[in-house]
Amino acid sequence: MGVSLRDLILDYRKAVPMESLGGVAAVDAHNALYQFLSIIRQPDGTPLMDRTGRITSHLSGILFRNVNFLEKGIRPVYVFDGKPPDLKKATIEQRRNVRAEADERWREALSRGDTEEAYKHARSSSRIDATVIATSKELLSLMGIPWIDAPSEGEAQASYMVQKGDAGYVVSQDYDALLFGAPTLVRNLTVSGKRKIRGRTITISPEKIQLVEVLRGLSISREELIDIGILVGTDFNRGIRGIGAKTGIRMVRAGEFDAVLREKDPDLDPGPIREFFQNPPVSDEYQLEWRSPDTAGIERMLCDDYDFSRERVRKALEGSAPKTGQRTLDTWF
């Protein structure tokens, strides 16, 4: 979900070709997996599955998207969420309820034969469980792509890694990374390409957002951006009803933040939320090493265990698909 800052950020989102994004990319793993699970589905919303009914959409996304990244000179490191903060309990429960309701509506639409409605609700029913995480890490390891477990929020750890210079940018669909201080955020990297939306085929391109340009352009500080987020609503508070990003920035600029909270949400203490965005739990205990892939292991896992097409997997690993050139995967390491 993230913080809804779209209306403020529109002028600072720059479409960029994937070829210009070479270097180390700190990927918000849960965000990427959610995108794979939501998008890689059958027309009626059914996810990809093996013969036993195990979901494989995320594995397909990891394989083919990362092969594409590596071909473009992008070296991803996947950052997985750790223990969520207590501040996030209400959001986690709300998301659980939304997924359950979407799952029910998906099945109802399927029973009516309404595939378009079914697909819409199916996407919202996507969930990341322990099996999805474990199999994702297994495939990434086989591909030689590093992954790390964050102490808490993956976006916070990824943002810290970019601040340190260990990565060039954060990859996430959510704007929260900006509140965590990510110098550069790239959206749409895990979903770029042609997509069918409401019967129309559109092209989605990566977008780069520079925090310094956002703050300079809006004439605000990062602390004030966090306050706008609190008014709008974050993963750690529900926000004030009726206040969007444009109203929020007007209030913060006018020095009305505290007065608005006292009137509209007197029980909310913004201090812990501000503190979490400015000083989240992060770790220096990680190593970034890209290794040659275990191609036999990848084929065993995907083809023997999860019923992937052996031909498609081999083409991806060999770089022999028409759109990926003629290099082998090993040449990227």
N, C-alpha and C positions, 0 to 999 in steps of 0.2 A: 504493500500500500504506500508507505512512505509519506512524506510531507508534500502537500499540494501547493507547490510554488510555480506551477507552469506559467501562470499569467505574468509573473515577474521576470521569468527567465527567457521568454520567447525571443526577445531581441538579442540574446547572448548565445543562442544555440546556433552553431555553425556546422552545416553539413560538410563532411569531409570524406574523401575516398578511403577505403580500407587500406589501400596501399601506402597511405601517408601515416599510418599508425604503427609503424614498425617499432620494436623495442619491447620492454617488459610491461605487461598489462596485469594489474592486480584485479582479478575478477571476483566480484561478490558471488560466491558459489551458489548460495541458496537462491539468489535472484535469478541467476542463469538457469539453474535447474527448474525453477518454476516456469520460466519462459519455455524451456524445452518441453516440459510436461503439458503446458497449456496449448502450445501451437502444433506440436507433432502428433496429430490425431487423424483418425479417419473422418470422412465427411459428416458422419452422424455424431462425432465427438468421442467415439471410442478410442482410447489410447492404443499405441502399438503394444502388442503382447506376444509372448512366446506361446508355444502349444499348451503350456500348463496354466496360462492366464497371468503370468508375471509381467508386469508393465516394463516395457523397454524403450519408451519414448526418450527418456533422459539419456540412455546409452547411445541411441542414434544421434542425438544432438551433440553429445560429447565427442563422438568419433568424427563426424563429418564437419562440424563447426571448427574443431581444433585443427584438423588437417588444413582447413581453409585459412585459419589464423597463421599457422606455421608457414604456409606457402607465401603469405603476404609479409613475412618477416616479423610477425607478432609472437612474442613469447609469453604465453599466459601462465600465471600462477593463481590457483584457485584458493580462495580464502573462505573457509567454512565457519558458520556461526558457532560460538561456544555457548556457555550458559546465558540465557537471556536475563536481563536485569529485572528486578521486582517491578520497576516502573512499567514494564511491558506486559504484565499479566492480563490486564483488561483487553489489550489489543489482541493478544494470543487467543483469548477466549472468544472474542468477537469474530476473528477470522475462522476459528473452528466452526462457529455457528453458521457463518456465511457459506463455507464449503459444504456443510451438511445440507443446507437448504438448496444450494445449487445442484448437489448430487440428486436430491429428490426431484427437482424440477427437470433435470436432464432425463431421468428415467420416465417421468410422466410424458415428456415430449417424445421420447422414443416410442412409447406405447401408442401415441397418437399418429406416429409416422411423420412427425414434423422435424425433419433432419436439421433444418436451419436453426430452429429454436433449440434443438437438442445440442448442437455444436456450441452455441453461445453459452448455455449453462454448464456444459461439460468443461469448458475452459476454466470457469470459475470454481469448479469442484476439485481442481488439481491440488494434491497434497504431497509434501515431502516427508517421508518417514525414514526410519533407521535403515531399512533395506535400500532405499533410493540413495541415501548418503553413502552407505558401505559399498555398494556396487559402483557408484560414481568414483569413489576414491580408488577402487581396485582398477578400473579402466584407465584412469588418469595415470596411475603408477605404471601400468603396462605400456602406456604411450610415452613414458619418460617425462611427463609433465608434473612439475612440483605442485603440491597442495599443502596448506597448513590449517591448523585449527586455531581460530581466534579465541582469546580468553572470554570474549563476550560477543559483541556485534561484529559481523564480518566486514561491514562497510567501514566501521571505525578502524579496524586493523588495516584494511586496504588503504584507507586514507593516510594512515600513519606511515605506511610503507612508501607512499608517493612523497609525503613530506620529507622522509629521510633520504629520498633519492634512489631507493632500491627498486622502484617501479616508476614508469612514466605517467601513468594515469590509472584511475579507478574505472572499472567497467561495471555499470549498474543501470537499471532503468529508473531508479529512485533518486530524488534530489537530496536525500538525507546526507549523502557523502559530502555535499557542500557545507552542511551544518557541522559535520565532523572535521571540516577543514581541508578536504581534498583539493589540492591546487588545480587539478584537471580531472574532469569527469567526462567519460564517453558513454553515451547512451546508444541503444539500438545495435550494438556490435554483435550481440548474441541472437538478434532477430532480423538483421539486415537481409535484404533480398526482396524477391517478389512474394507478396502475400495476398490471399483472397480475403477481403473483408466485405461482408454484406453483399456478396455476389460480384464485387468489383475487384480487379487485380491492381494492386498498387505496389510501388517500389519504396521500400524503407531503407534509408541511408543512415550510416553512423552520424552522430552529432557530438561535437566537442564543445564543452563549456569550461571556461577558465574562471576560477573563483575571483581572481583579482579584477577581471573585467566586469563581472557582475557587481562586485562591491563598489568599484569606481563608478560604474555607470549609474547605479542606483543611489550613490552618495550615502552609503551606509557602511557600518562595520560588520564584521562577522557576528559579533555579539548581538547586534540589532537584527541581523538576519535570523539568528536563533529565536529572538523574541517574536519576530513575525511568524516563524514556524509554530511557536507555542500558541499564538492567537489562532492560527489556521487549524492547528491540530497536528500532532506528531505520533509516532508509535508509542509515545510515553504519556500522552494526554489527549483528550478528545477534542480540544479546541472549543472556540466560542461559536455557537450557532449564529449564522448570518455574516460571519466575518471571513472574507476571502483574502487572497494575497494582496490585492490592491488596497482594500480597506485596511488590512493589517499594516502595510508600510506607511500609510497615511497616519495611522494612530501612533506608530512607533516614532516616526519623524516628529510628531507633535508632542512627544513626551507623555502620551496618554496610556502607556502600557499598564502601569501599576493600577491606575484608576479604573481601567476597563476590567481588569481581573477582579478587583475588589467588588465591582458592581455585578459582573456577570458570572464569575466563578470564584467566590470568596474562599472556598475550601482548598483551592489549588495553590500549592507553594511552587513557584517556578524555579526556585533555587536548585533543587536536585536535577531538574531537567537541563538547566543551563550548564550545570557542572558536568553532567554526563556527556553532553555534546562537546564541551571544551576539553575535558580530561577523561576520556573513556578508558576502560581497561584495554591495554594493548601489550604486545610482547615483542621483544627483540630475539626471542629464541626460535629462529627459523633459518633455514638454509635454502637458497634458490639455486637449484641445479637441474638443468635439462639434460636428460640422458637419451641415448639411442633407444628406440622403442623395441619392445619384445614382440615382434610381429607374430611369431608363432603363438605366443601367449594371448595376444589380442584375438587371433583367429579362433583359438580354442575357447576363449570365454564367450565371444559373441556368436560364433557359428555353432560350436558344439553344445554350449550350455544354453544359449538364448535364441537359437534358430535364425540368426541373421543370414542373409544371402552371402554365401562364401565369395561369389564373384564380386559383389558390390564392396565387400570389406577389402578384398585383395586389391581392387581398383583404387580404393581410397588410400590404402597403405602404400601402393606403388606409385601413386600420383598419375595413374594412367587414364583417369576419367578425362573426357575431352576438355573440360573447363579448368582443369588443374595443372596442365603442363605435363612434363615428362620426368620431373625429378622424383626420386624415391624419398620416403619419409626420413630415412637416415641422413640425408644430405642437409636437413635443417638443424642438425645438432653438431 
